[in-house]
């Protein structure tokens, strides 16, 4: 079943965001808040301008509907950020039963 979201609407259930090795997993009730937190965290890291642009496009405010759809159909959204040569997983996924509170 595909989930259709109106632009700017909250994802219908909480999500978990993590940037492995940088932040602990954090729970957000609204997808736009989760996406903004990812961007704020990544902006504080020493990423290349290309990477910053990639993440700004991937998790920007205009992508809420697309990210919500990907969460609903694939169960998570993952990307890699490279800190020097070290890959760092950036991950959003639904907060299910027993997830962080």
MODELLER restraints for C-alpha pairs under 7 A, 6 or more apart:
rsr = mdl.restraints
at = mdl.atoms
rsr.add(forms.Gaussian(group=physical.xy_distance, feature=features.Distance(at['CA:2:A'], at['CA:72:A']), mean=6.69, stdev=0.5))
rsr.add(forms.Gaussian(group=physical.xy_distance, feature=features.Distance(at['CA:2:A'], at['CA:73:A']), mean=6.38, stdev=0.5))
rsr.add(forms.Gaussian(group=physical.xy_distance, feature=features.Distance(at['CA:3:A'], at['CA:69:A']), mean=5.93, stdev=0.5))
rsr.add(forms.Gaussian(group=physical.xy_distance, feature=features.Distance(at['CA:3:A'], at['CA:72:A']), mean=6.15, stdev=0.5))
rsr.add(forms.Gaussian(group=physical.xy_distance, feature=features.Distance(at['CA:4:A'], at['CA:69:A']), mean=6.85, stdev=0.5))
rsr.add(forms.Gaussian(group=physical.xy_distance, feature=features.Distance(at['CA:5:A'], at['CA:65:A']), mean=5.55, stdev=0.5))
rsr.add(forms.Gaussian(group=physical.xy_distance, feature=features.Distance(at['CA:6:A'], at['CA:65:A']), mean=6.71, stdev=0.5))
rsr.add(forms.Gaussian(group=physical.xy_distance, feature=features.Distance(at['CA:7:A'], at['CA:64:A']), mean=6.67, stdev=0.5))
rsr.add(forms.Gaussian(group=physical.xy_distance, feature=features.Distance(at['CA:7:A'], at['CA:65:A']), mean=5.68, stdev=0.5))
rsr.add(forms.Gaussian(group=physical.xy_distance, feature=features.Distance(at['CA:8:A'], at['CA:64:A']), mean=6.48, stdev=0.5))
rsr.add(forms.Gaussian(group=physical.xy_distance, feature=features.Distance(at['CA:10:A'], at['CA:30:A']), mean=4.97, stdev=0.5))
rsr.add(forms.Gaussian(group=physical.xy_distance, feature=features.Distance(at['CA:10:A'], at['CA:31:A']), mean=5.60, stdev=0.5))
rsr.add(forms.Gaussian(group=physical.xy_distance, feature=features.Distance(at['CA:10:A'], at['CA:32:A']), mean=6.69, stdev=0.5))
rsr.add(forms.Gaussian(group=physical.xy_distance, feature=features.Distance(at['CA:11:A'], at['CA:30:A']), mean=5.79, stdev=0.5))
rsr.add(forms.Gaussian(group=physical.xy_distance, feature=features.Distance(at['CA:11:A'], at['CA:31:A']), mean=5.15, stdev=0.5))
rsr.add(forms.Gaussian(group=physical.xy_distance, feature=features.Distance(at['CA:11:A'], at['CA:68:A']), mean=6.07, stdev=0.5))
rsr.add(forms.Gaussian(group=physical.xy_distance, feature=features.Distance(at['CA:13:A'], at['CA:29:A']), mean=6.57, stdev=0.5))
rsr.add(forms.Gaussian(group=physical.xy_distance, feature=features.Distance(at['CA:14:A'], at['CA:27:A']), mean=6.75, stdev=0.5))
rsr.add(forms.Gaussian(group=physical.xy_distance, feature=features.Distance(at['CA:14:A'], at['CA:28:A']), mean=5.51, stdev=0.5))
rsr.add(forms.Gaussian(group=physical.xy_distance, feature=features.Distance(at['CA:14:A'], at['CA:29:A']), mean=4.22, stdev=0.5))
rsr.add(forms.Gaussian(group=physical.xy_distance, feature=features.Distance(at['CA:14:A'], at['CA:30:A']), mean=6.20, stdev=0.5))
rsr.add(forms.Gaussian(group=physical.xy_distance, feature=features.Distance(at['CA:14:A'], at['CA:94:A']), mean=6.10, stdev=0.5))
rsr.add(forms.Gaussian(group=physical.xy_distance, feature=features.Distance(at['CA:14:A'], at['CA:95:A']), mean=5.32, stdev=0.5))
rsr.add(forms.Gaussian(group=physical.xy_distance, feature=features.Distance(at['CA:15:A'], at['CA:27:A']), mean=5.72, stdev=0.5))
rsr.add(forms.Gaussian(group=physical.xy_distance, feature=features.Distance(at['CA:15:A'], at['CA:28:A']), mean=5.43, stdev=0.5))
rsr.add(forms.Gaussian(group=physical.xy_distance, feature=features.Distance(at['CA:15:A'], at['CA:29:A']), mean=6.50, stdev=0.5))
rsr.add(forms.Gaussian(group=physical.xy_distance, feature=features.Distance(at['CA:15:A'], at['CA:31:A']), mean=6.71, stdev=0.5))
rsr.add(forms.Gaussian(group=physical.xy_distance, feature=features.Distance(at['CA:15:A'], at['CA:92:A']), mean=6.60, stdev=0.5))
rsr.add(forms.Gaussian(group=physical.xy_distance, feature=features.Distance(at['CA:15:A'], at['CA:93:A']), mean=5.47, stdev=0.5))
rsr.add(forms.Gaussian(group=physical.xy_distance, feature=features.Distance(at['CA:15:A'], at['CA:94:A']), mean=4.27, stdev=0.5))
rsr.add(forms.Gaussian(group=physical.xy_distance, feature=features.Distance(at['CA:15:A'], at['CA:95:A']), mean=4.72, stdev=0.5))
rsr.add(forms.Gaussian(group=physical.xy_distance, feature=features.Distance(at['CA:16:A'], at['CA:25:A']), mean=6.22, stdev=0.5))
rsr.add(forms.Gaussian(group=physical.xy_distance, feature=features.Distance(at['CA:16:A'], at['CA:26:A']), mean=5.42, stdev=0.5))
rsr.add(forms.Gaussian(group=physical.xy_distance, feature=features.Distance(at['CA:16:A'], at['CA:27:A']), mean=4.47, stdev=0.5))
rsr.add(forms.Gaussian(group=physical.xy_distance, feature=features.Distance(at['CA:16:A'], at['CA:28:A']), mean=6.30, stdev=0.5))
rsr.add(forms.Gaussian(group=physical.xy_distance, feature=features.Distance(at['CA:16:A'], at['CA:92:A']), mean=5.58, stdev=0.5))
rsr.add(forms.Gaussian(group=physical.xy_distance, feature=features.Distance(at['CA:16:A'], at['CA:93:A']), mean=5.34, stdev=0.5))
rsr.add(forms.Gaussian(group=physical.xy_distance, feature=features.Distance(at['CA:16:A'], at['CA:94:A']), mean=6.01, stdev=0.5))
rsr.add(forms.Gaussian(group=physical.xy_distance, feature=features.Distance(at['CA:16:A'], at['CA:95:A']), mean=5.57, stdev=0.5))
rsr.add(forms.Gaussian(group=physical.xy_distance, feature=features.Distance(at['CA:17:A'], at['CA:25:A']), mean=5.47, stdev=0.5))
rsr.add(forms.Gaussian(group=physical.xy_distance, feature=features.Distance(at['CA:17:A'], at['CA:26:A']), mean=5.31, stdev=0.5))
rsr.add(forms.Gaussian(group=physical.xy_distance, feature=features.Distance(at['CA:17:A'], at['CA:27:A']), mean=6.48, stdev=0.5))
rsr.add(forms.Gaussian(group=physical.xy_distance, feature=features.Distance(at['CA:17:A'], at['CA:34:A']), mean=6.47, stdev=0.5))
rsr.add(forms.Gaussian(group=physical.xy_distance, feature=features.Distance(at['CA:17:A'], at['CA:91:A']), mean=5.76, stdev=0.5))
rsr.add(forms.Gaussian(group=physical.xy_distance, feature=features.Distance(at['CA:17:A'], at['CA:92:A']), mean=4.59, stdev=0.5))
rsr.add(forms.Gaussian(group=physical.xy_distance, feature=features.Distance(at['CA:17:A'], at['CA:93:A']), mean=6.78, stdev=0.5))
rsr.add(forms.Gaussian(group=physical.xy_distance, feature=features.Distance(at['CA:18:A'], at['CA:24:A']), mean=6.07, stdev=0.5))
rsr.add(forms.Gaussian(group=physical.xy_distance, feature=features.Distance(at['CA:18:A'], at['CA:25:A']), mean=4.41, stdev=0.5))
rsr.add(forms.Gaussian(group=physical.xy_distance, feature=features.Distance(at['CA:18:A'], at['CA:26:A']), mean=6.42, stdev=0.5))
rsr.add(forms.Gaussian(group=physical.xy_distance, feature=features.Distance(at['CA:18:A'], at['CA:90:A']), mean=5.93, stdev=0.5))
rsr.add(forms.Gaussian(group=physical.xy_distance, feature=features.Distance(at['CA:18:A'], at['CA:91:A']), mean=5.35, stdev=0.5))
rsr.add(forms.Gaussian(group=physical.xy_distance, feature=features.Distance(at['CA:18:A'], at['CA:92:A']), mean=6.67, stdev=0.5))
rsr.add(forms.Gaussian(group=physical.xy_distance, feature=features.Distance(at['CA:19:A'], at['CA:88:A']), mean=6.88, stdev=0.5))
rsr.add(forms.Gaussian(group=physical.xy_distance, feature=features.Distance(at['CA:19:A'], at['CA:89:A']), mean=5.84, stdev=0.5))
rsr.add(forms.Gaussian(group=physical.xy_distance, feature=features.Distance(at['CA:19:A'], at['CA:90:A']), mean=4.53, stdev=0.5))
rsr.add(forms.Gaussian(group=physical.xy_distance, feature=features.Distance(at['CA:19:A'], at['CA:91:A']), mean=6.44, stdev=0.5))
rsr.add(forms.Gaussian(group=physical.xy_distance, feature=features.Distance(at['CA:20:A'], at['CA:88:A']), mean=6.03, stdev=0.5))
rsr.add(forms.Gaussian(group=physical.xy_distance, feature=features.Distance(at['CA:20:A'], at['CA:89:A']), mean=5.50, stdev=0.5))
rsr.add(forms.Gaussian(group=physical.xy_distance, feature=features.Distance(at['CA:20:A'], at['CA:90:A']), mean=6.57, stdev=0.5))
rsr.add(forms.Gaussian(group=physical.xy_distance, feature=features.Distance(at['CA:27:A'], at['CA:100:A']), mean=6.18, stdev=0.5))
rsr.add(forms.Gaussian(group=physical.xy_distance, feature=features.Distance(at['CA:27:A'], at['CA:101:A']), mean=6.61, stdev=0.5))
rsr.add(forms.Gaussian(group=physical.xy_distance, feature=features.Distance(at['CA:28:A'], at['CA:34:A']), mean=5.61, stdev=0.5))
rsr.add(forms.Gaussian(group=physical.xy_distance, feature=features.Distance(at['CA:31:A'], at['CA:64:A']), mean=6.94, stdev=0.5))
rsr.add(forms.Gaussian(group=physical.xy_distance, feature=features.Distance(at['CA:32:A'], at['CA:61:A']), mean=6.71, stdev=0.5))
rsr.add(forms.Gaussian(group=physical.xy_distance, feature=features.Distance(at['CA:32:A'], at['CA:64:A']), mean=6.27, stdev=0.5))
rsr.add(forms.Gaussian(group=physical.xy_distance, feature=features.Distance(at['CA:35:A'], at['CA:59:A']), mean=5.56, stdev=0.5))
rsr.add(forms.Gaussian(group=physical.xy_distance, feature=features.Distance(at['CA:39:A'], at['CA:56:A']), mean=6.73, stdev=0.5))
rsr.add(forms.Gaussian(group=physical.xy_distance, feature=features.Distance(at['CA:39:A'], at['CA:59:A']), mean=6.83, stdev=0.5))
rsr.add(forms.Gaussian(group=physical.xy_distance, feature=features.Distance(at['CA:43:A'], at['CA:52:A']), mean=6.94, stdev=0.5))
rsr.add(forms.Gaussian(group=physical.xy_distance, feature=features.Distance(at['CA:46:A'], at['CA:83:A']), mean=6.66, stdev=0.5))
rsr.add(forms.Gaussian(group=physical.xy_distance, feature=features.Distance(at['CA:47:A'], at['CA:82:A']), mean=6.92, stdev=0.5))
rsr.add(forms.Gaussian(group=physical.xy_distance, feature=features.Distance(at['CA:47:A'], at['CA:83:A']), mean=6.30, stdev=0.5))
rsr.add(forms.Gaussian(group=physical.xy_distance, feature=features.Distance(at['CA:70:A'], at['CA:76:A']), mean=6.91, stdev=0.5))
rsr.add(forms.Gaussian(group=physical.xy_distance, feature=features.Distance(at['CA:70:A'], at['CA:77:A']), mean=6.73, stdev=0.5))
rsr.add(forms.Gaussian(group=physical.xy_distance, feature=features.Distance(at['CA:71:A'], at['CA:77:A']), mean=6.34, stdev=0.5))
rsr.add(forms.Gaussian(group=physical.xy_distance, feature=features.Distance(at['CA:71:A'], at['CA:93:A']), mean=6.54, stdev=0.5))
rsr.add(forms.Gaussian(group=physical.xy_distance, feature=features.Distance(at['CA:75:A'], at['CA:93:A']), mean=6.13, stdev=0.5))
rsr.add(forms.Gaussian(group=physical.xy_distance, feature=features.Distance(at['CA:75:A'], at['CA:94:A']), mean=6.81, stdev=0.5))
rsr.add(forms.Gaussian(group=physical.xy_distance, feature=features.Distance(at['CA:76:A'], at['CA:92:A']), mean=5.58, stdev=0.5))
rsr.add(forms.Gaussian(group=physical.xy_distance, feature=features.Distance(at['CA:76:A'], at['CA:93:A']), mean=4.34, stdev=0.5))
rsr.add(forms.Gaussian(group=physical.xy_distance, feature=features.Distance(at['CA:77:A'], at['CA:91:A']), mean=5.70, stdev=0.5))
rsr.add(forms.Gaussian(group=physical.xy_distance, feature=features.Distance(at['CA:77:A'], at['CA:92:A']), mean=5.20, stdev=0.5))
rsr.add(forms.Gaussian(group=physical.xy_distance, feature=features.Distance(at['CA:77:A'], at['CA:93:A']), mean=6.50, stdev=0.5))
rsr.add(forms.Gaussian(group=physical.xy_distance, feature=features.Distance(at['CA:78:A'], at['CA:89:A']), mean=6.81, stdev=0.5))
rsr.add(forms.Gaussian(group=physical.xy_distance, feature=features.Distance(at['CA:78:A'], at['CA:90:A']), mean=5.61, stdev=0.5))
rsr.add(forms.Gaussian(group=physical.xy_distance, feature=features.Distance(at['CA:78:A'], at['CA:91:A']), mean=4.55, stdev=0.5))
rsr.add(forms.Gaussian(group=physical.xy_distance, feature=features.Distance(at['CA:78:A'], at['CA:92:A']), mean=6.63, stdev=0.5))
rsr.add(forms.Gaussian(group=physical.xy_distance, feature=features.Distance(at['CA:79:A'], at['CA:89:A']), mean=5.98, stdev=0.5))
rsr.add(forms.Gaussian(group=physical.xy_distance, feature=features.Distance(at['CA:79:A'], at['CA:90:A']), mean=5.18, stdev=0.5))
rsr.add(forms.Gaussian(group=physical.xy_distance, feature=features.Distance(at['CA:79:A'], at['CA:91:A']), mean=6.62, stdev=0.5))
rsr.add(forms.Gaussian(group=physical.xy_distance, feature=features.Distance(at['CA:80:A'], at['CA:87:A']), mean=5.99, stdev=0.5))
rsr.add(forms.Gaussian(group=physical.xy_distance, feature=features.Distance(at['CA:80:A'], at['CA:88:A']), mean=5.46, stdev=0.5))
rsr.add(forms.Gaussian(group=physical.xy_distance, feature=features.Distance(at['CA:80:A'], at['CA:89:A']), mean=4.83, stdev=0.5))
rsr.add(forms.Gaussian(group=physical.xy_distance, feature=features.Distance(at['CA:80:A'], at['CA:90:A']), mean=5.90, stdev=0.5))
rsr.add(forms.Gaussian(group=physical.xy_distance, feature=features.Distance(at['CA:81:A'], at['CA:87:A']), mean=5.76, stdev=0.5))
rsr.add(forms.Gaussian(group=physical.xy_distance, feature=features.Distance(at['CA:81:A'], at['CA:88:A']), mean=5.03, stdev=0.5))
rsr.add(forms.Gaussian(group=physical.xy_distance, feature=features.Distance(at['CA:81:A'], at['CA:89:A']), mean=6.44, stdev=0.5))
rsr.add(forms.Gaussian(group=physical.xy_distance, feature=features.Distance(at['CA:81:A'], at['CA:90:A']), mean=6.95, stdev=0.5))
rsr.add(forms.Gaussian(group=physical.xy_distance, feature=features.Distance(at['CA:82:A'], at['CA:88:A']), mean=5.89, stdev=0.5))
